[in-house]
Amino acid sequence: MGLRIKKGDTAVVITGKNKGAKGRVLVVLPEEQRLIVEGVNKIKKHQKPNKKYAQGGIIEKEGPLHISNTMLVCPKCSKPTRIGVTLLSDGKKQRTCKKCKEVID
């Protein structure tokens, strides 16, 4: 199943404990239908010392959210929207905003 939210898009959380939070999509995990949004769903992880974390300890990082709990924010109208896909004459697909009918990318 192809996901319509891509890395680098702005997403808003529509349900759950982080409802209303906006952020840039850092990672998309299509097999699990999850994504990681910058600054949202912070989790604490106990980390052993390694090359990246020489000190070790408890670190905070973003956890994955299910894709159904987020919506894409349209760059043109700045509103959370559903995403439509239109087929071009040369066979390529493009994402469009369902509210303002503008092409997203």
N, C-alpha and C positions, 0 to 999 in steps of 0.2 A: 504494500500500500504506500503510495507516495504521500509525503507530508507536505503541507502547503506553507508551513512556517520554516524559514531557512535561517542559517547562521548569519548574524549581523542585523536581523530584523529587530524592531522594537515590539515587545509583547507586554500585555497587561494580564494579571492574574484575576480571574473572574469568580473564583470560589475557593474556599479553604481559609486557613489561618492567615495567609498573605493576601487576601482579597484587596484589590485596588492597587497593588504594587506594580510599578512599571520598571522595565529594564531591557537591556540589550541581550539577545539570545547568544550565548557563548558556545553551546554544544547542542547538537540535535542527535538523538539516539533513535533512529527509525525502527530498529528491530524491537525495541521496548516501548515505542510510542511515547517517549519522554524527551524533555529538553531541560537544559540548565540555563536559567536567566540570571543575569548579573545583579547581585545584591538581594536576591529573593530566596527564601527557603534556606536560611543559614543553618548549618549543622556543625556540631563540634566533634572533632575526631582526635583520638589519642594517637599521636605520631611518634614512632621511635626515631632516634637521631639517624640521619642519613646525609648524603651529600647536599640535598636541597635544603633540609632542615637540620642544621648542625646541632642545634640545641635540643630539638625534639619538643615534646610537651603537647599541650592541647591547642589545636589550630581550628580556626573557623573557615568554612568554605561553603559554597552553594551546593545544595542537593538537587536532584532531578525532580521535576514536576511532570505529571501526566499532561499530555498535549491537550486533552479535552478541558483542562482547567485554565487554559490560557486562550487569549485572542490576540490576533495581530493588530497593531495600531497602524492605521493608514498614514503614510508620510505626507500625503497631500491634505487630507481633512483632519488629521490628528485625532481620530475617533477609533475606538475598538470596533472592528468590523469582521464580517465573514469574508472569505476569499473565494472569488469565482475564477474559473479558468476558461479563457477563450482560445479557440483554435484559429491560428492565422492561416492564410491561403497557402503558405509554403509548408504547412504541417507542424510548425512550432507552436508551443503553448506559451501563454503569458498570463500572469496573475493579475486580477483586477479587484478593486474595492467594490463591495456590493452596495455601499452607501453612496459614494460620489462617482462611481463608474470609471474612475481613473486607473490607468495602468500602474501597477506597483513597481515592476521592474522590467 
